[in-house]
Amino acid sequence: MIPPGALVMLTPLIVGTFFGVETLAGVLAGSLVSSVQVAISVSNTGGAWDNAKKYIEADASEHAKSLGPKGSDCHKAAVIGDTIGDPLKNTSGPSLNILIKLMAVESLVFAPFFAAHGGLLFKLL
């Protein structure tokens, strides 16, 4: 967990210092857009895997009955999907909210430094 945390913490610092506030704003916008897409995708995937087991166990339709009773291969696969789907639905999607906030707050805290001293690579060119 240290490399992903370091990536989130160091990206705004490196981008703001070497490329300036304009580039940092682009990085923040890109992280926001991509994180929202990933969060929605992960939450929907987790919900689908979680509900597959419930669908098989309910035997509410002919299709669900054709998948087999509890203990069948299809049910065993759905149990594995349920095991994976719960963390995806409940933790992975919402945790990206924290990632977005952390990058934004860190950028705001260091904004005066980036405005005064940022863009080192552009100043050298």
Secondary structure as UniProt FT lines:
FT   HELIX           2..19
FT   HELIX           21..58
FT   HELIX           62..66
FT   TURN            70..71
FT   HELIX           73..87
FT   HELIX           88..92
FT   HELIX           93..109
FT   HELIX           111..117
FT   HELIX           120..124
//
